[in-house]
Amino acid sequence: MNQWEVVIGIETHAQLATVSKIFSGAATAFGAEPNTQACAVDLALPGVLPVLNRKAVDCAIRFGLAIGAKVAEKSVFARKNYFYPDLPKGYQISQFELPVVQGGAITVQVGQGEKAYEKTVRLTRAHLEEDAGKSLHEDFHGKTGIDLNRAGTPLLEIVTEPDMRSSDEAVAYAKALHALVRWIGICDGNMQEGSFRCDANVSVRRPGQPFGTRREIKNLNSFRFLKEAIDYEVQWQINELEEGRAIVQATVLFDPDTGETRMMRSKEDAHDYRYFPDPDLLPLLIDAEWITRTRATMPELPAAKQVRFEADYGLSAYDSRALTASLDMADFYEAVVAIAGKSAAKPCANWVMVDLAARLNRENLEIGESPVGAVQLGGLVLRIADNTVSNNIAKKIFEALWNGEGTTADEIIDKQGLKQITDSGAIEALIDEVLSANAAMVAEFRSGKEKAFNALVGQAMKATKGKANPQQVNELLKKKLG
């Protein structure tokens, strides 16, 4: 494997967050009965004309600004000609020589811990186009059904340079892109519904040699499949070359059940599609004022937010990266800190990244669906910070909030009598009782067995039903045991 270098480029189709299609007024909602959301324009009935959806262009501009690309003053729609049953016009309206977004880059983190590194993936272009319909094979025996609901759905096709050198880099890029399009509000990122699909162009070469012949793996709709498909394809290509066979440029499909790729058709080149400017659509002109207006509506981007989280809240690079994995999570975290205070920024981060994230993961919920809101969690962290409750008790309160047993931490603390005992006199009296009841443990500790101390701490906490301040218990025990 070390004698070979892997070369990967990715094309991603992101479905844009519009309520109507790119060239018609038909709805884009997912899950409608087949062919109920295809109008005369989508069906290519004689005499109809396409009209460009302004919101789709706004989405493209937002993406261009987010990746530091050039947003073209003039871009042109082209017809990509091919025959397929779910393409009623016999061509797809796309962009070819003059795309709306040109260049740009996305920097991603690959791996975790000490082996983690940053990788910048250059983007070639992003262009607007319409989706085709869908051929349905599974519901019919010996026949194929055609559902044209998706025909005309607006897509942004995002194309990288062949900059990635492993499946790990490809997945890191795809995840970063997925997070970004959701962050800037141009795509819902729902991979199960086909809103975000990746095609991976994969080739191998000897280091320092020209690029090898690539094969394109189509329609990968999960990060796991993306990794598995690339890994299989790389090994397959290496085996072919080492056995003296040439790689033929092709389009392949990945079968998740077998973990293998299989050839679908020999790969077409641009000239096979006979691209030419669409005579029904004027060139798309975007002036500086439109870009300025769009820029004013952009959220703070993930990289800028990470830097600010480190500066404002004293967080580590790891914490700030984790908390900016999505805009919803970043906003949630800031809302928690707004209640608990900046001095509790790190405990707030821990609660969001660890306790809350683990629970959401277990219940398969998004952060926006959390039964414990940011204000509630902030109130809980506040009570830990002011020593009203210990961390252990706080976990019980969190559980109660999650289960709807109260609306605030304060309400649950009062209702269940969970306030921490901080009166040193009361704690000292309880410790005296614990020491006299556990003479054997005291003797073990004095004979040098450190574990006995932890056991005594446990007994003291048990005696107070977990409500004593653990730090005070530790200090008073040490003092008593001398």
N, C-alpha and C positions, 0 to 999 in steps of 0.2 A: 504493500500500500504506500510506503514511503517513497517508492520509485515513481509514484504517480501523483499528480496534483489534480484536485477536483476543482471544476469551474462551474459556478451556478449563477444564473440570473433569474429573477422572478417577475412574472407579470401578474398583477392582481386586479380583479374586477370588483370594485366597491360600488354597491347599489346606493345611489344618492337619496338622501332623506327628503324627497318631494312627495306631495300628495297626488300629483298627476304625472303622466308620462313625459318623456323628453320632447316629443313632437306632437302630442295630442292631449286632450283634456281627460282621457280615461284614467280611472283610479289605479294606484299601484299597491293597494292593500293586499297583504298576503292571505292566502287560504280561501279565496272566493271559489265558487263553483266554476268548473272549467268553461272558458270562453264567455264569461259574463262581464269581463273587464277588458274586452277588446272592441274598440270602436272602428268606424269606417277607415280612419287613418292607419290604425294598427293592422287592419285586414288588407290594406293596399287596394281598396276598391277604386275603380277608375274615376279620375277627376279630383281626387282628394289631394291636399297639399299639407306638408308638415309646417308647424309653427314652433319655433324654439322656446323652451321653458326657461324663463329668466332665473328661476331659483336654482336650476341645475348649473347655470353659469356661475352664480354666486358661490355654490359649493366648490367648483373648480378653482375659483379665485382664492377662496379660503385655504384650500389645500396648497396652492402655489405659494401663498404667503407663509404658511406654516413650515414649509421645507426650504425656504430661502431660494425659491426658483424664480425664473423670469416668467411673468404672466404676459402672454403675447398680446400686443396691441391689435393684431389682426390674425385670426386663425380661420381655417377653412374646413367645412364638412365635405367628406368624400363618400362615394359609394364603393363599398367592398362587395364585389359580385361573387356569389356562389349559390349553388342550388342546394336547398335542404327543405324537407317537408314543413318544418316549423318556421320557415322564413318566407312569408307570403309574397313579399316584394321581389324575391330573387336576389336581393342585395341588402346589406346592412349599412345604415348610415353611421359613419365613424369619422375619424380625422386621420389624415395620413402625413402629408409633407409638412403641414403647418398646424401642430397641436396647440392647445390653449396654454398648457404648462410645459416649460422647457427647462431641464436641468434640476438643480436642487440636490439635497442629500439628507440622509437620516443617520444619526449616530446611535448605535445600540450597544448594550452591554452583553457580552457573551460569557456564559458560565457564571459560577458563584465562587465566593471566597477568594483565596489567594490566587487561584488560576484564572480569575475573571479578567477580561480585557475589553477595551472599547474598540469598536469597528465602525468605520464610516462607510456607508453604502451610498454610492452616487446614483441618482435617478436620471434616466435618459429623458423621460417625458411623462406626462399624464394627459390623456385626451378623453374627450366626451364621446360617447357612442350610445346606441340603443341596444337593448338585449333582444335576443331572439325568443321565440316561443319555446315550448317544451314538448318533446315526444314522450308519450307514455306507453311503456311496453308491458308493465307488470299486470295491468288490469284487463288485458285482452289476450285471447289465445290465438296465436297465428296472425295477429293484426297489431297495428300501432295506432294509438289515439294521439290527437294533436290538441294541446291546450295553448291558446294564444294569449292568455292573461298576461304573461311576462313580456310579450312582444311590445317593444317600445319603452320598456322600463329604463330609466336613465342610469347609465354606468359611468364611472370614471375608471379608465384602464390605466394603471400605474406601472411603469416599466423601469426596471433597474438596469444598470450596467452589469456585466458579468463579474461582479466584485467579490462574491462570497466563495469561500474555499472549503466549506464543510456543511453538513446538514444542521449542525448546531448554530452556525452563523445564519443560515437560511431561516431557521425557526425564530431566532432572536429578532431578525429583521421583520419577519411576518407578524410577530407579536407586537413589536414596536409600532408598526404601521397600523395594525388593528386598533391599538390603544389610541393612536393619534387621530384617526378618522372619526372615532367615537368622541374623543376629547373636543374636537373642533365642531362637532355636531353635524357632520355631512353624511354619516352612514351609521346605521344602528349596529353593524358588525355581527348580525345574527348569522352564524355560519351554517346552522341547521336549515335555515330558510333560504340559503343561497345568496345572502346579502354581501358576503365577503368570500371570494373564491380565489385560490392561487393556482397558477400554472408555473411549474419549475422547469427551466431549461438547463439540462445537465450534460456536461462533457468531462472527459479526463484527458490529461496530456502529461508527457514527461516534463519535469520542471525546466523552465527556460525555453520550451518549444512553443510554436504557434498553437492557438486554440484548436482543440480537437473537434470532431463532428458532434453536434449536440442533438439530444432527443428531448422533446417537450412532454412533460407529464401534465396532463390536463385535469382541471376541476378538482383540486384537493381542498376539501372543506373542513379539515381539522388540522391542528398543528402536529398532532401525533402522526396522522397519515402523511403529512408533508415530510416529516423526518424519516419515517419508514420507507416511503416511496423513493426518496433520494438515496438513502443507504443501499437499498436493493439495486437501484439503477446503476449506481457507481460500481458496485461489485460486479454486476452483469457486464458492464462495458469493459472493465479491466480484464475479466475472464475472456471476453471475445477477442480483445486486442492481444492478450498474451498467448492465445491459441492461433494467432495469425489471421483472424478474420477482421474485416473492416466494419466500422460503424456506419450505418446508413441513416441519414437524417430522417426522423420520423416523429409522429405524434403518438404518444402511448397513454394508456389508462392504467391506474393503479387499482388492484383488487385487494381490499382490506382483508378479505377472508383468507386468501393465500399468501398475502404479503408480497405479491409479485407485480411487476409491470408487464403489460402486453401491448403489442403494436396495434394501433387503430387504423392508421393510414400513413403513407409516406408524406413527409412534411412539405407543405406548400411554401413557396416564396411569395413576396409581395406581388411580383408580376403575374402570378397565377390568379390573383384576385381582380386584376384589371381595374385598379383604383382610378377614379377620376372625380373631379369636383362635382358635388351634387348641384344640378342646375336649378333645383327648387328652393335652395337655401342660400341666402346672401352670406358673404363672409361675416364672421363674428368680430365686431369691433368693440374693444374694451378700452375706455379712456382712463386717464390718471385719476379723475374724480371718482369713478366707479371703484377703483382699487382703494382709494383713500377712504371712501365710505365703508367698504368691506373691512378694511384694516381696523377701523374704529369699533367694529362689533366683535372683534376676535377676543377670545379669552386669553389670559396669561398662559403661555405655552409650557409644557412639562419641564423642559430644561431650565427655563427662567424660574419656575416655581421651586424646583429642586434647590437652586442656588439661594433663593430667598428663604426657604425653610431652614437651610443650614445657617444662614446669617441671622434670621429673626428669632429662631427657636433653639439654636445651638444643637441641632440634630446632626448625626453622622451622615455621610454620603449614602450609606446603605439604607438608613431609616428614611431619608428624604426621597430616595428613589422608590422605595416600597410604597410610601404614602402618596406618591404621584403616579402610581400605576394606572389610575383612572381619575378623571375630573371629579366624579362623585365621591371617591375616597378622599381626595385632597380637600374638597369642600367640607366633607363630614369632619375630617380631622380639625380643620380650622374652626369649625363651629364648636367642637368639644373644647378646644383651647380657649375660645372666647368666654366660655363659662368657667372653666377651671383656673384660668389665668396662665400667663406666659411662664411663670415659675414652675408650673407643672407640665410644661410642654413635652418633656421626655416621658413621664408616666402616661400622659395622654396618648403619645405615639405607641407605647407598649400595649395599652388597652385596645387601641384600634387595630394594630398590626397582628397582635397575638390572640387575645381573648375573643374579640369581636370577629376577626377574620376567620378564626378556627370554627366558631359557631356557625357563621354564615356558610362556610364551606360544607360543614356537616349537614346543614339543612338545605343546601343547594339554593341559597338565596343571594340576590345582588344586594349591595350595601343600601340601595334605595328602598329595599323591602325589609330592612332590619326592624324587628319589633322594639328594639331599644334605640331611641333616637339620639341625636348628637347632644341635645340639651340634657337628656336624662343621664347620658354617660358622663358628660361634663360635671353634672351635679354629684355623681358618684365619686369621680376623681377628686373633686373638691373636698369631700368628706374624708378621703384617705389623707389628702395633703394637710388638713387641719387636725388630724389625729382623732377624728370622731369614730372612725372604724379602722380596723387593720386590713391588710391586703386580703387575708383569708376570708374575713367576714364580707369584704367587698365582693368576693366571687359569689357568695350566697345571695347578696343583694342583686347582683347582675342577673343571676338565675331567676330571681323573683320578678325583676323588671321584664325579663324576656318572656316569662310566663303570664305577664299581665296581672301580677298580684298587687300591684301598686303603680302609681303614675310617676312618683319621684323616689329617689334614694332616701330622702328625709322621711317620707311617709312610711316606707318599709322599715327604716331604722326605728321609728317611734312605735309602729304597730307590733314589731317583733322583738322590741327591747334589745337592739343589737349595739347600742352605744358602747364604745370602748371604755374599759375601766382604766383611768389614768391616775387615780388617787394612789400615790405610792404607799400610803399607810394601809389601805385596803389590800393592795397587792402583797405587801410585806407580810400581813397577817396570814394570807392564803399560802404564801411560800413557807412560812413557819409550819403550818399544818402539813404541807406536802413533805417537808424534810423529816418531820417526826414520824410520818406514816411510811416513809421509804428509807429507813435507816440503812438497809443493805445496799441500796443504790448509792447512798452518800459514802459508805465505806469503800465501795468499788471505785468511786471517783477519786477518793483520797489516796487510793492505792495506785493511781495513775491511769485508770481506764477512762479516757476522754468521752467514750460513747455514753457513759453513765450520765454525764452532764446533759446531753441532748434528751435522754430519757426523762430526766428530772424537769427539763423545760416543758416537755410534752405533758407530764403529769400536772404541772402548774397551769398550763393553758387549758387542759381538760377541766381542771377544778374551776376555772373561770368561764367555762363553756366557750372558750376562744375569744372572750371579750377583753382580756387584759392586753395592754400594749406589749407586744413581744420584746421590744428593745428594753423596756423597763424590767420585764421578767428576767431577761438575760443578765442585765446589770446587777439587779438585786440578788439574784442567785449566786453570781460570782462573788459578790461582796459577802454574802452569808457563808459561803463555803471557804472563803478566805484564800 
